[in-house]
Amino acid sequence: MNDAAILSQLTVLDTEGEVLTFGTFWAERPAVLVFLRHFG
Amino acid sequence: MFCREQVAQFLDVAEAIRARGAELVLVSTGAPYFAKAFKEDRNITVPMVTDPSGKLYEAADWQKGVGATFSPRTLKNASRAMGAGFKQGRTQGRPFQQGGVLVVRPDQSVAYRYASAVAGDHPDPAEALAAL
């Protein structure tokens, strides 16, 4: 399983604290995923 | 300040990303309320998600550690960011975690990958755009 496939199955939180499956962001179209260090 | 700088750089190309049929997604390590405040303060309209546990960053194999955060290169990056007007705010997330950029397609292929080696090591957004 490649990186994207692994990442697609993990969950994240949106700004309201709702759980999302990360892979939904590129399920239908490409995604540019910018992983920041933190907010600051 | 590096996060603010990188967000600004990628928001500058957000329309171009959309025009190529893709979506820009910002990911961070802070709590959701930090993400919400950050998004509202900057009127960010692209999706923002958080990974407080760090498992996403671990799976992506992004750099972390004191050495990656306090490298001599970080000073040069800080000078660049401050010169562009960005200021350091309170750290809201994992301070020793570095990030990166991925361009991922629906077939799970990775069209572009950039791993930040040290704090403030950001790719040119044009590289990610070219991968679309």
Backbone of each chain as nested JSON, in Angstrom:
{
  "chains": [
    {"id": "A", "residues": [
      {"number": 1, "name": "MET", "atoms": {"N": [0.86, -1.183, 0.0], "CA": [0.0, 0.0, 0.0], "C": [0.897, 1.234, 0.0]}},
      {"number": 2, "name": "ASN", "atoms": {"N": [0.642, 2.166, -0.917], "CA": [1.521, 3.322, -0.975], "C": [1.109, 4.36, 0.064]}},
      {"number": 3, "name": "ASP", "atoms": {"N": [1.922, 5.447, 0.123], "CA": [1.683, 6.496, 1.114], "C": [0.262, 7.032, 1.057]}},
      {"number": 4, "name": "ALA", "atoms": {"N": [-0.195, 7.372, -0.145], "CA": [-1.505, 8.0, -0.274], "C": [-2.606, 7.037, 0.157]}},
      {"number": 5, "name": "ALA", "atoms": {"N": [-2.458, 5.796, -0.17], "CA": [-3.471, 4.818, 0.214], "C": [-3.541, 4.685, 1.734]}},
      {"number": 6, "name": "ILE", "atoms": {"N": [-2.388, 4.695, 2.368], "CA": [-2.356, 4.641, 3.834], "C": [-2.981, 5.898, 4.418]}},
      {"number": 7, "name": "LEU", "atoms": {"N": [-2.553, 7.044, 3.92], "CA": [-3.093, 8.313, 4.422], "C": [-4.597, 8.412, 4.211]}},
      {"number": 8, "name": "SER", "atoms": {"N": [-5.078, 7.862, 3.118], "CA": [-6.497, 7.987, 2.79], "C": [-7.398, 7.327, 3.832]}},
      {"number": 9, "name": "GLN", "atoms": {"N": [-6.869, 6.392, 4.566], "CA": [-7.679, 5.67, 5.54], "C": [-7.625, 6.277, 6.942]}},
      {"number": 10, "name": "LEU", "atoms": {"N": [-6.764, 7.254, 7.138], "CA": [-6.637, 7.876, 8.454], "C": [-7.679, 8.976, 8.624]}},
      {"number": 11, "name": "THR", "atoms": {"N": [-7.941, 9.339, 9.869], "CA": [-8.936, 10.376, 10.133], "C": [-8.284, 11.659, 10.616]}},
      {"number": 12, "name": "VAL", "atoms": {"N": [-8.949, 12.751, 10.338], "CA": [-8.532, 14.085, 10.778], "C": [-9.752, 14.771, 11.387]}},
      {"number": 13, "name": "LEU", "atoms": {"N": [-9.526, 15.942, 11.957], "CA": [-10.617, 16.731, 12.533], "C": [-10.783, 18.009, 11.734]}},
      {"number": 14, "name": "ASP", "atoms": {"N": [-12.034, 18.386, 11.468], "CA": [-12.23, 19.685, 10.814], "C": [-12.233, 20.78, 11.876]}},
      {"number": 15, "name": "THR", "atoms": {"N": [-12.508, 22.016, 11.462], "CA": [-12.414, 23.139, 12.4], "C": [-13.52, 23.122, 13.448]}},
      {"number": 16, "name": "GLU", "atoms": {"N": [-14.494, 22.257, 13.27], "CA": [-15.547, 22.113, 14.277], "C": [-15.326, 20.874, 15.137]}},
      {"number": 17, "name": "GLY", "atoms": {"N": [-14.216, 20.195, 14.901], "CA": [-13.92, 18.995, 15.673], "C": [-14.573, 17.73, 15.147]}},
      {"number": 18, "name": "GLU", "atoms": {"N": [-15.197, 17.824, 13.99], "CA": [-15.84, 16.648, 13.391], "C": [-14.776, 15.758, 12.747]}},
      {"number": 19, "name": "VAL", "atoms": {"N": [-14.985, 14.459, 12.873], "CA": [-14.029, 13.501, 12.317], "C": [-14.294, 13.294, 10.833]}},
      {"number": 20, "name": "LEU", "atoms": {"N": [-13.233, 13.392, 10.045], "CA": [-13.316, 13.169, 8.607], "C": [-12.293, 12.109, 8.2]}},
      {"number": 21, "name": "THR", "atoms": {"N": [-12.614, 11.369, 7.177], "CA": [-11.627, 10.457, 6.611], "C": [-10.788, 11.249, 5.622]}},
      {"number": 22, "name": "PHE", "atoms": {"N": [-9.491, 11.267, 5.836], "CA": [-8.603, 12.134, 5.069], "C": [-8.712, 11.906, 3.565]}},
      {"number": 23, "name": "GLY", "atoms": {"N": [-8.907, 10.679, 3.161], "CA": [-8.964, 10.346, 1.74], "C": [-10.119, 10.958, 0.977]}},
      {"number": 24, "name": "THR", "atoms": {"N": [-11.12, 11.463, 1.682], "CA": [-12.255, 12.064, 0.985], "C": [-11.837, 13.295, 0.181]}},
      {"number": 25, "name": "PHE", "atoms": {"N": [-10.725, 13.915, 0.58], "CA": [-10.299, 15.13, -0.102], "C": [-9.736, 14.869, -1.497]}},
      {"number": 26, "name": "TRP", "atoms": {"N": [-9.326, 13.657, -1.805], "CA": [-8.858, 13.368, -3.153], "C": [-9.587, 12.183, -3.774]}},
      {"number": 27, "name": "ALA", "atoms": {"N": [-10.764, 11.89, -3.242], "CA": [-11.544, 10.767, -3.774], "C": [-12.021, 11.034, -5.196]}},
      {"number": 28, "name": "GLU", "atoms": {"N": [-12.326, 12.279, -5.498], "CA": [-12.908, 12.585, -6.808], "C": [-12.05, 13.5, -7.663]}},
      {"number": 29, "name": "ARG", "atoms": {"N": [-11.106, 14.192, -7.072], "CA": [-10.219, 15.068, -7.847], "C": [-8.895, 15.183, -7.095]}},
      {"number": 30, "name": "PRO", "atoms": {"N": [-7.849, 15.584, -7.79], "CA": [-6.547, 15.68, -7.114], "C": [-6.588, 16.695, -5.979]}},
      {"number": 31, "name": "ALA", "atoms": {"N": [-5.699, 16.519, -5.045], "CA": [-5.608, 17.456, -3.933], "C": [-4.159, 17.85, -3.694]}},
      {"number": 32, "name": "VAL", "atoms": {"N": [-3.966, 19.117, -3.387], "CA": [-2.666, 19.624, -2.947], "C": [-2.764, 19.706, -1.438]}},
      {"number": 33, "name": "LEU", "atoms": {"N": [-2.049, 18.85, -0.763], "CA": [-2.124, 18.745, 0.69], "C": [-0.912, 19.442, 1.295]}},
      {"number": 34, "name": "VAL", "atoms": {"N": [-1.15, 20.526, 1.992], "CA": [-0.056, 21.282, 2.609], "C": [-0.056, 20.989, 4.097]}},
      {"number": 35, "name": "PHE", "atoms": {"N": [0.945, 20.256, 4.53], "CA": [1.077, 19.891, 5.932], "C": [1.908, 20.969, 6.632]}},
      {"number": 36, "name": "LEU", "atoms": {"N": [1.245, 21.788, 7.431], "CA": [1.92, 22.844, 8.174], "C": [2.561, 22.266, 9.431]}},
      {"number": 37, "name": "ARG", "atoms": {"N": [3.485, 23.015, 10.014], "CA": [4.088, 22.559, 11.269], "C": [3.06, 22.636, 12.389]}},
      {"number": 38, "name": "HIS", "atoms": {"N": [2.433, 23.76, 12.48], "CA": [1.407, 23.999, 13.498], "C": [0.811, 25.349, 13.166]}},
      {"number": 39, "name": "PHE", "atoms": {"N": [-0.051, 25.877, 13.991], "CA": [-0.597, 27.213, 13.784], "C": [0.21, 28.157, 14.663]}},
      {"number": 40, "name": "GLY", "atoms": {"N": [0.851, 29.096, 14.094], "CA": [1.634, 30.003, 14.927], "C": [2.464, 30.954, 14.104]}}
    ]},
    {"id": "B", "residues": [
      {"number": 1, "name": "MET", "atoms": {"N": [5.731, 31.694, 12.59], "CA": [5.663, 32.556, 11.426], "C": [5.761, 31.776, 10.121]}},
      {"number": 2, "name": "PHE", "atoms": {"N": [6.419, 30.613, 10.167], "CA": [6.596, 29.842, 8.93], "C": [5.26, 29.313, 8.409]}},
      {"number": 3, "name": "CYS", "atoms": {"N": [4.384, 28.933, 9.324], "CA": [3.075, 28.44, 8.909], "C": [2.281, 29.541, 8.218]}},
      {"number": 4, "name": "ARG", "atoms": {"N": [2.334, 30.727, 8.792], "CA": [1.632, 31.869, 8.201], "C": [2.181, 32.18, 6.824]}},
      {"number": 5, "name": "GLU", "atoms": {"N": [3.494, 32.107, 6.703], "CA": [4.143, 32.372, 5.42], "C": [3.722, 31.33, 4.386]}},
      {"number": 6, "name": "GLN", "atoms": {"N": [3.777, 30.058, 4.79], "CA": [3.465, 28.997, 3.835], "C": [1.991, 29.032, 3.425]}},
      {"number": 7, "name": "VAL", "atoms": {"N": [1.119, 29.306, 4.37], "CA": [-0.302, 29.418, 4.037], "C": [-0.517, 30.549, 3.027]}},
      {"number": 8, "name": "ALA", "atoms": {"N": [0.107, 31.674, 3.259], "CA": [-0.037, 32.803, 2.336], "C": [0.469, 32.431, 0.942]}},
      {"number": 9, "name": "GLN", "atoms": {"N": [1.592, 31.742, 0.886], "CA": [2.16, 31.344, -0.407], "C": [1.217, 30.425, -1.168]}},
      {"number": 10, "name": "PHE", "atoms": {"N": [0.612, 29.47, -0.483], "CA": [-0.273, 28.534, -1.174], "C": [-1.643, 29.147, -1.454]}},
      {"number": 11, "name": "LEU", "atoms": {"N": [-2.108, 30.036, -0.599], "CA": [-3.371, 30.702, -0.902], "C": [-3.235, 31.572, -2.16]}},
      {"number": 12, "name": "ASP", "atoms": {"N": [-2.043, 32.057, -2.411], "CA": [-1.799, 32.844, -3.629], "C": [-2.032, 32.026, -4.889]}},
      {"number": 13, "name": "VAL", "atoms": {"N": [-1.906, 30.719, -4.811], "CA": [-2.112, 29.862, -5.981], "C": [-3.378, 29.004, -5.856]}},
      {"number": 14, "name": "ALA", "atoms": {"N": [-4.204, 29.296, -4.875], "CA": [-5.415, 28.49, -4.653], "C": [-6.343, 28.501, -5.871]}},
      {"number": 15, "name": "GLU", "atoms": {"N": [-6.505, 29.666, -6.465], "CA": [-7.377, 29.753, -7.644], "C": [-6.799, 28.951, -8.805]}},
      {"number": 16, "name": "ALA", "atoms": {"N": [-5.496, 29.02, -8.971], "CA": [-4.843, 28.265, -10.044], "C": [-4.997, 26.765, -9.802]}},
      {"number": 17, "name": "ILE", "atoms": {"N": [-4.943, 26.36, -8.538], "CA": [-5.133, 24.941, -8.193], "C": [-6.544, 24.516, -8.555]}},
      {"number": 18, "name": "ARG", "atoms": {"N": [-7.51, 25.334, -8.194], "CA": [-8.918, 25.015, -8.522], "C": [-9.132, 24.983, -10.025]}},
      {"number": 19, "name": "ALA", "atoms": {"N": [-8.493, 25.908, -10.733], "CA": [-8.649, 25.985, -12.193], "C": [-8.129, 24.714, -12.878]}},
      {"number": 20, "name": "ARG", "atoms": {"N": [-7.216, 24.02, -12.2], "CA": [-6.688, 22.767, -12.748], "C": [-7.463, 21.562, -12.223]}},
      {"number": 21, "name": "GLY", "atoms": {"N": [-8.617, 21.826, -11.633], "CA": [-9.479, 20.742, -11.194], "C": [-9.069, 20.07, -9.903]}},
      {"number": 22, "name": "ALA", "atoms": {"N": [-8.276, 20.748, -9.1], "CA": [-7.803, 20.153, -7.851], "C": [-8.251, 20.999, -6.665]}},
      {"number": 23, "name": "GLU", "atoms": {"N": [-8.018, 20.482, -5.488], "CA": [-8.399, 21.183, -4.273], "C": [-7.171, 21.395, -3.389]}},
      {"number": 24, "name": "LEU", "atoms": {"N": [-7.072, 22.556, -2.785], "CA": [-6.015, 22.861, -1.813], "C": [-6.561, 22.546, -0.429]}},
      {"number": 25, "name": "VAL", "atoms": {"N": [-5.828, 21.761, 0.339], "CA": [-6.227, 21.403, 1.697], "C": [-5.065, 21.716, 2.641]}},
      {"number": 26, "name": "LEU", "atoms": {"N": [-5.362, 22.445, 3.697], "CA": [-4.344, 22.772, 4.694], "C": [-4.494, 21.829, 5.873]}},
      {"number": 27, "name": "VAL", "atoms": {"N": [-3.377, 21.294, 6.329], "CA": [-3.367, 20.326, 7.431], "C": [-2.413, 20.838, 8.495]}},
      {"number": 28, "name": "SER", "atoms": {"N": [-2.798, 20.69, 9.751], "CA": [-1.88, 21.096, 10.807], "C": [-1.998, 20.156, 11.989]}},
      {"number": 29, "name": "THR", "atoms": {"N": [-1.222, 20.457, 13.029], "CA": [-1.182, 19.573, 14.187], "C": [-1.915, 20.128, 15.394]}},
      {"number": 30, "name": "GLY", "atoms": {"N": [-2.406, 21.324, 15.299], "CA": [-3.054, 21.931, 16.457], "C": [-4.457, 21.42, 16.687]}},
      {"number": 31, "name": "ALA", "atoms": {"N": [-5.036, 21.849, 17.783], "CA": [-6.41, 21.472, 18.111], "C": [-7.388, 22.145, 17.138]}},
      {"number": 32, "name": "PRO", "atoms": {"N": [-8.566, 21.572, 16.967], "CA": [-9.54, 22.164, 16.04], "C": [-9.867, 23.628, 16.321]}},
      {"number": 33, "name": "TYR", "atoms": {"N": [-9.894, 24.02, 17.601], "CA": [-10.221, 25.42, 17.878], "C": [-9.103, 26.357, 17.422]}},
      {"number": 34, "name": "PHE", "atoms": {"N": [-7.864, 25.873, 17.396], "CA": [-6.773, 26.674, 16.837], "C": [-6.987, 26.839, 15.335]}},
      {"number": 35, "name": "ALA", "atoms": {"N": [-7.366, 25.728, 14.68], "CA": [-7.595, 25.761, 13.235], "C": [-8.729, 26.717, 12.899]}},
      {"number": 36, "name": "LYS", "atoms": {"N": [-9.776, 26.669, 13.698], "CA": [-10.937, 27.527, 13.444], "C": [-10.548, 29.0, 13.565]}},
      {"number": 37, "name": "ALA", "atoms": {"N": [-9.822, 29.327, 14.62], "CA": [-9.401, 30.713, 14.823], "C": [-8.451, 31.168, 13.714]}},
      {"number": 38, "name": "PHE", "atoms": {"N": [-7.528, 30.315, 13.352], "CA": [-6.564, 30.629, 12.285], "C": [-7.306, 30.881, 10.98]}},
      {"number": 39, "name": "LYS", "atoms": {"N": [-8.275, 30.019, 10.675], "CA": [-9.043, 30.126, 9.437], "C": [-9.874, 31.411, 9.411]}},
      {"number": 40, "name": "GLU", "atoms": {"N": [-10.547, 31.697, 10.518], "CA": [-11.394, 32.882, 10.576], "C": [-10.567, 34.173, 10.56]}},
      {"number": 41, "name": "ASP", "atoms": {"N": [-9.464, 34.173, 11.282], "CA": [-8.621, 35.371, 11.337], "C": [-8.099, 35.772, 9.965]}},
      {"number": 42, "name": "ARG", "atoms": {"N": [-7.845, 34.779, 9.129], "CA": [-7.263, 35.041, 7.814], "C": [-8.28, 34.887, 6.682]}},
      {"number": 43, "name": "ASN", "atoms": {"N": [-9.534, 34.676, 7.035], "CA": [-10.597, 34.537, 6.035], "C": [-10.229, 33.458, 5.002]}},
      {"number": 44, "name": "ILE", "atoms": {"N": [-9.766, 32.333, 5.495], "CA": [-9.363, 31.227, 4.627], "C": [-10.603, 30.444, 4.206]}},
      {"number": 45, "name": "THR", "atoms": {"N": [-10.731, 30.207, 2.927], "CA": [-11.916, 29.521, 2.421], "C": [-11.634, 28.088, 1.974]}},
      {"number": 46, "name": "VAL", "atoms": {"N": [-10.377, 27.696, 1.944], "CA": [-10.063, 26.311, 1.56], "C": [-10.213, 25.416, 2.791]}},
      {"number": 47, "name": "PRO", "atoms": {"N": [-10.39, 24.109, 2.56], "CA": [-10.532, 23.206, 3.717], "C": [-9.284, 23.218, 4.609]}},
      {"number": 48, "name": "MET", "atoms": {"N": [-9.534, 23.187, 5.915], "CA": [-8.459, 23.084, 6.897], "C": [-8.807, 21.964, 7.856]}},
      {"number": 49, "name": "VAL", "atoms": {"N": [-7.874, 21.082, 8.075], "CA": [-8.091, 19.982, 9.0], "C": [-6.891, 19.881, 9.931]}},
      {"number": 50, "name": "THR", "atoms": {"N": [-7.097, 19.182, 11.035], "CA": [-6.01, 19.028, 11.995], "C": [-5.77, 17.564, 12.339]}},
      {"number": 51, "name": "ASP", "atoms": {"N": [-4.573, 17.312, 12.771], "CA": [-4.156, 15.983, 13.18], "C": [-3.437, 16.106, 14.523]}},
      {"number": 52, "name": "PRO", "atoms": {"N": [-4.182, 16.378, 15.601], "CA": [-3.541, 16.584, 16.9], "C": [-2.716, 15.381, 17.374]}},
      {"number": 53, "name": "SER", "atoms": {"N": [-3.092, 14.19, 16.965], "CA": [-2.384, 12.993, 17.425], "C": [-1.038, 12.815, 16.727]}},
      {"number": 54, "name": "GLY", "atoms": {"N": [-0.887, 13.414, 15.556], "CA": [0.367, 13.262, 14.817], "C": [0.458, 12.01, 13.965]}},
      {"number": 55, "name": "LYS", "atoms": {"N": [-0.596, 11.198, 13.952], "CA": [-0.506, 9.921, 13.233], "C": [-0.426, 10.116, 11.724]}},
      {"number": 56, "name": "LEU", "atoms": {"N": [-1.057, 11.184, 11.247], "CA": [-1.007, 11.489, 9.817], "C": [0.418, 11.872, 9.422]}},
      {"number": 57, "name": "TYR", "atoms": {"N": [1.03, 12.709, 10.227], "CA": [2.389, 13.177, 9.975], "C": [3.37, 12.013, 10.078]}},
      {"number": 58, "name": "GLU", "atoms": {"N": [3.109, 11.121, 11.003], "CA": [3.949, 9.925, 11.15], "C": [3.841, 9.057, 9.902]}},
      {"number": 59, "name": "ALA", "atoms": {"N": [2.614, 8.847, 9.447], "CA": [2.382, 8.017, 8.266], "C": [2.99, 8.649, 7.011]}},
      {"number": 60, "name": "ALA", "atoms": {"N": [2.995, 9.972, 6.944], "CA": [3.583, 10.672, 5.795], "C": [5.098, 10.741, 5.892]}},
      {"number": 61, "name": "ASP", "atoms": {"N": [5.621, 10.356, 7.066], "CA": [7.076, 10.317, 7.308], "C": [7.719, 11.702, 7.196]}},
      {"number": 62, "name": "TRP", "atoms": {"N": [7.03, 12.712, 7.747], "CA": [7.607, 14.057, 7.778], "C": [8.621, 14.139, 8.909]}},
      {"number": 63, "name": "GLN", "atoms": {"N": [9.614, 14.994, 8.743], "CA": [10.677, 15.174, 9.73], "C": [10.14, 15.703, 11.06]}},
      {"number": 64, "name": "LYS", "atoms": {"N": [10.809, 15.379, 12.115], "CA": [10.489, 15.991, 13.406], "C": [11.732, 15.937, 14.284]}},
      {"number": 65, "name": "GLY", "atoms": {"N": [11.711, 16.732, 15.334], "CA": [12.816, 16.737, 16.266], "C": [13.388, 18.124, 16.483]}},
      {"number": 66, "name": "VAL", "atoms": {"N": [14.162, 18.236, 17.536], "CA": [14.747, 19.523, 17.899], "C": [15.711, 20.002, 16.811]}},
      {"number": 67, "name": "GLY", "atoms": {"N": [16.49, 19.094, 16.267], "CA": [17.466, 19.446, 15.245], "C": [16.845, 20.016, 13.989]}},
      {"number": 68, "name": "ALA", "atoms": {"N": [15.677, 19.504, 13.616], "CA": [14.987, 20.002, 12.42], "C": [14.325, 21.345, 12.697]}},
      {"number": 69, "name": "THR", "atoms": {"N": [14.103, 21.644, 13.948], "CA": [13.436, 22.89, 14.318], "C": [14.446, 24.018, 14.554]}},
      {"number": 70, "name": "PHE", "atoms": {"N": [15.571, 23.697, 15.167], "CA": [16.551, 24.725, 15.512], "C": [17.844, 24.557, 14.724]}},
      {"number": 71, "name": "SER", "atoms": {"N": [17.731, 24.43, 13.445], "CA": [18.881, 24.295, 12.558], "C": [19.398, 25.682, 12.16]}},
      {"number": 72, "name": "PRO", "atoms": {"N": [20.688, 25.811, 11.797], "CA": [21.182, 27.093, 11.285], "C": [20.382, 27.565, 10.071]}},
      {"number": 73, "name": "ARG", "atoms": {"N": [19.908, 26.621, 9.274], "CA": [19.092, 27.001, 8.113], "C": [17.791, 27.668, 8.548]}},
      {"number": 74, "name": "THR", "atoms": {"N": [17.334, 27.322, 9.743], "CA": [16.104, 27.922, 10.25], "C": [16.276, 29.425, 10.426]}},
      {"number": 75, "name": "LEU", "atoms": {"N": [17.456, 29.844, 10.837], "CA": [17.713, 31.281, 11.009], "C": [17.577, 32.008, 9.681]}},
      {"number": 76, "name": "LYS", "atoms": {"N": [18.127, 31.419, 8.642], "CA": [18.023, 32.028, 7.306], "C": [16.559, 32.084, 6.873]}},
      {"number": 77, "name": "ASN", "atoms": {"N": [15.825, 30.999, 7.129], "CA": [14.403, 30.96, 6.777], "C": [13.612, 31.997, 7.577]}},
      {"number": 78, "name": "ALA", "atoms": {"N": [13.983, 32.162, 8.838], "CA": [13.302, 33.139, 9.684], "C": [13.543, 34.557, 9.168]}},
      {"number": 79, "name": "SER", "atoms": {"N": [14.759, 34.821, 8.74], "CA": [15.084, 36.137, 8.189], "C": [14.237, 36.409, 6.95]}},
      {"number": 80, "name": "ARG", "atoms": {"N": [14.089, 35.408, 6.118], "CA": [13.256, 35.532, 4.915], "C": [11.818, 35.83, 5.278]}},
      {"number": 81, "name": "ALA", "atoms": {"N": [11.266, 35.029, 6.194], "CA": [9.857, 35.185, 6.565], "C": [9.595, 36.533, 7.229]}},
      {"number": 82, "name": "MET", "atoms": {"N": [10.473, 36.928, 8.13], "CA": [10.288, 38.218, 8.811], "C": [10.461, 39.368, 7.827]}},
      {"number": 83, "name": "GLY", "atoms": {"N": [11.383, 39.206, 6.889], "CA": [11.572, 40.224, 5.87], "C": [10.329, 40.415, 5.008]}},
      {"number": 84, "name": "ALA", "atoms": {"N": [9.544, 39.35, 4.897], "CA": [8.302, 39.422, 4.116], "C": [7.131, 39.886, 4.97]}},
      {"number": 85, "name": "GLY", "atoms": {"N": [7.399, 40.159, 6.255], "CA": [6.36, 40.708, 7.117], "C": [5.641, 39.71, 8.014]}},
      {"number": 86, "name": "PHE", "atoms": {"N": [6.1, 38.469, 8.029], "CA": [5.427, 37.476, 8.872], "C": [6.025, 37.498, 10.27]}},
      {"number": 87, "name": "LYS", "atoms": {"N": [5.168, 37.321, 11.255], "CA": [5.624, 37.352, 12.639], "C": [5.232, 36.048, 13.33]}},
      {"number": 88, "name": "GLN", "atoms": {"N": [6.045, 35.655, 14.301], "CA": [5.764, 34.443, 15.052], "C": [4.651, 34.7, 16.047]}},
      {"number": 89, "name": "GLY", "atoms": {"N": [3.661, 33.818, 16.028], "CA": [2.606, 33.879, 17.037], "C": [2.86, 32.77, 18.052]}},
      {"number": 90, "name": "ARG", "atoms": {"N": [1.9, 32.514, 18.891], "CA": [2.033, 31.457, 19.879], "C": [1.971, 30.108, 19.162]}},
      {"number": 91, "name": "THR", "atoms": {"N": [2.848, 29.2, 19.546], "CA": [2.859, 27.879, 18.927], "C": [1.591, 27.128, 19.318]}},
      {"number": 92, "name": "GLN", "atoms": {"N": [0.847, 26.696, 18.319], "CA": [-0.415, 25.996, 18.575], "C": [-0.388, 24.665, 17.835]}},
      {"number": 93, "name": "GLY", "atoms": {"N": [0.226, 23.687, 18.441], "CA": [0.374, 22.379, 17.814], "C": [1.671, 21.751, 18.292]}},
      {"number": 94, "name": "ARG", "atoms": {"N": [2.249, 20.936, 17.448], "CA": [3.468, 20.218, 17.805], "C": [4.693, 21.033, 17.359]}},
      {"number": 95, "name": "PRO", "atoms": {"N": [5.429, 21.631, 18.282], "CA": [6.494, 22.584, 17.913], "C": [7.673, 21.962, 17.168]}},
      {"number": 96, "name": "PHE", "atoms": {"N": [7.937, 20.664, 17.356], "CA": [9.106, 20.057, 16.722], "C": [8.756, 19.247, 15.466]}},
      {"number": 97, "name": "GLN", "atoms": {"N": [7.509, 19.351, 15.062], "CA": [7.065, 18.631, 13.875], "C": [7.297, 19.486, 12.639]}},
      {"number": 98, "name": "GLN", "atoms": {"N": [7.863, 18.907, 11.606], "CA": [7.972, 19.585, 10.316], "C": [6.857, 19.066, 9.412]}},
      {"number": 99, "name": "GLY", "atoms": {"N": [6.667, 19.747, 8.32], "CA": [5.591, 19.378, 7.411], "C": [6.093, 19.007, 6.046]}},
      {"number": 100, "name": "GLY", "atoms": {"N": [5.238, 19.187, 5.073], "CA": [5.574, 18.875, 3.699], "C": [4.372, 19.134, 2.813]}},
      {"number": 101, "name": "VAL", "atoms": {"N": [4.527, 18.792, 1.561], "CA": [3.447, 18.98, 0.598], "C": [3.314, 17.717, -0.242]}},
      {"number": 102, "name": "LEU", "atoms": {"N": [2.092, 17.292, -0.436], "CA": [1.79, 16.163, -1.314], "C": [0.763, 16.603, -2.343]}},
      {"number": 103, "name": "VAL", "atoms": {"N": [0.914, 16.13, -3.55], "CA": [-0.143, 16.251, -4.555], "C": [-0.584, 14.819, -4.825]}},
      {"number": 104, "name": "VAL", "atoms": {"N": [-1.842, 14.551, -4.499], "CA": [-2.355, 13.183, -4.595], "C": [-3.517, 13.129, -5.577]}},
      {"number": 105, "name": "ARG", "atoms": {"N": [-3.544, 12.091, -6.38], "CA": [-4.612, 11.909, -7.361], "C": [-5.657, 10.91, -6.84]}},
      {"number": 106, "name": "PRO", "atoms": {"N": [-6.854, 10.902, -7.432], "CA": [-7.879, 9.951, -6.983], "C": [-7.458, 8.481, -7.078]}},
      {"number": 107, "name": "ASP", "atoms": {"N": [-6.526, 8.173, -7.969], "CA": [-6.069, 6.782, -8.057], "C": [-5.01, 6.45, -6.998]}},
      {"number": 108, "name": "GLN", "atoms": {"N": [-4.816, 7.363, -6.053], "CA": [-3.87, 7.213, -4.937], "C": [-2.416, 7.388, -5.358]}},
      {"number": 109, "name": "SER", "atoms": {"N": [-2.176, 7.8, -6.584], "CA": [-0.792, 8.053, -6.964], "C": [-0.365, 9.41, -6.412]}},
      {"number": 110, "name": "VAL", "atoms": {"N": [0.915, 9.522, -6.079], "CA": [1.461, 10.763, -5.542], "C": [2.221, 11.451, -6.671]}},
      {"number": 111, "name": "ALA", "atoms": {"N": [1.69, 12.573, -7.126], "CA": [2.289, 13.295, -8.249], "C": [3.448, 14.176, -7.81]}},
      {"number": 112, "name": "TYR", "atoms": {"N": [3.489, 14.52, -6.535], "CA": [4.518, 15.427, -6.016], "C": [4.648, 15.212, -4.525]}},
      {"number": 113, "name": "ARG", "atoms": {"N": [5.87, 15.21, -4.067], "CA": [6.125, 15.092, -2.633], "C": [7.301, 15.972, -2.258]}},
      {"number": 114, "name": "TYR", "atoms": {"N": [7.11, 16.803, -1.255], "CA": [8.201, 17.643, -0.727], "C": [8.173, 17.527, 0.777]}},
      {"number": 115, "name": "ALA", "atoms": {"N": [9.273, 17.079, 1.343], "CA": [9.387, 16.96, 2.793], "C": [10.26, 18.094, 3.304]}},
      {"number": 116, "name": "SER", "atoms": {"N": [9.722, 18.912, 4.186], "CA": [10.497, 20.005, 4.763], "C": [11.597, 19.431, 5.653]}},
      {"number": 117, "name": "ALA", "atoms": {"N": [12.822, 19.834, 5.383], "CA": [13.944, 19.298, 6.149], "C": [14.097, 19.997, 7.504]}},
      {"number": 118, "name": "VAL", "atoms": {"N": [13.82, 21.295, 7.495], "CA": [13.936, 22.098, 8.717], "C": [12.784, 23.092, 8.747]}},
      {"number": 119, "name": "ALA", "atoms": {"N": [12.61, 23.75, 9.879], "CA": [11.552, 24.751, 10.001], "C": [11.75, 25.85, 8.956]}},
      {"number": 120, "name": "GLY", "atoms": {"N": [10.686, 26.19, 8.259], "CA": [10.739, 27.227, 7.243], "C": [11.203, 26.748, 5.875]}},
      {"number": 121, "name": "ASP", "atoms": {"N": [11.434, 25.486, 5.739], "CA": [11.838, 24.904, 4.443], "C": [10.565, 24.575, 3.66]}},
      {"number": 122, "name": "HIS", "atoms": {"N": [10.159, 25.488, 2.801], "CA": [8.926, 25.337, 2.045], "C": [9.242, 25.204, 0.562]}},
      {"number": 123, "name": "PRO", "atoms": {"N": [8.459, 24.382, -0.13], "CA": [8.656, 24.32, -1.573], "C": [8.002, 25.524, -2.243]}},
      {"number": 124, "name": "ASP", "atoms": {"N": [8.423, 25.818, -3.425], "CA": [7.759, 26.823, -4.235], "C": [6.402, 26.242, -4.634]}},
      {"number": 125, "name": "PRO", "atoms": {"N": [5.303, 26.918, -4.332], "CA": [3.984, 26.38, -4.702], "C": [3.855, 26.069, -6.201]}},
      {"number": 126, "name": "ALA", "atoms": {"N": [4.647, 26.735, -7.018], "CA": [4.604, 26.462, -8.457], "C": [4.987, 25.015, -8.765]}},
      {"number": 127, "name": "GLU", "atoms": {"N": [5.798, 24.419, -7.911], "CA": [6.183, 23.013, -8.122], "C": [4.97, 22.105, -7.945]}},
      {"number": 128, "name": "ALA", "atoms": {"N": [4.176, 22.376, -6.919], "CA": [2.968, 21.571, -6.689], "C": [1.969, 21.808, -7.811]}},
      {"number": 129, "name": "LEU", "atoms": {"N": [1.852, 23.05, -8.228], "CA": [0.936, 23.4, -9.316], "C": [1.335, 22.683, -10.603]}},
      {"number": 130, "name": "ALA", "atoms": {"N": [2.623, 22.602, -10.865], "CA": [3.112, 21.944, -12.079], "C": [2.823, 20.447, -12.075]}},
      {"number": 131, "name": "ALA", "atoms": {"N": [2.604, 19.887, -10.901], "CA": [2.338, 18.453, -10.79], "C": [0.878, 18.106, -11.108]}},
      {"number": 132, "name": "LEU", "atoms": {"N": [0.053, 19.126, -11.229], "CA": [-1.374, 18.872, -11.501], "C": [-1.63, 18.676, -12.989]}}
    ]}
  ]
}
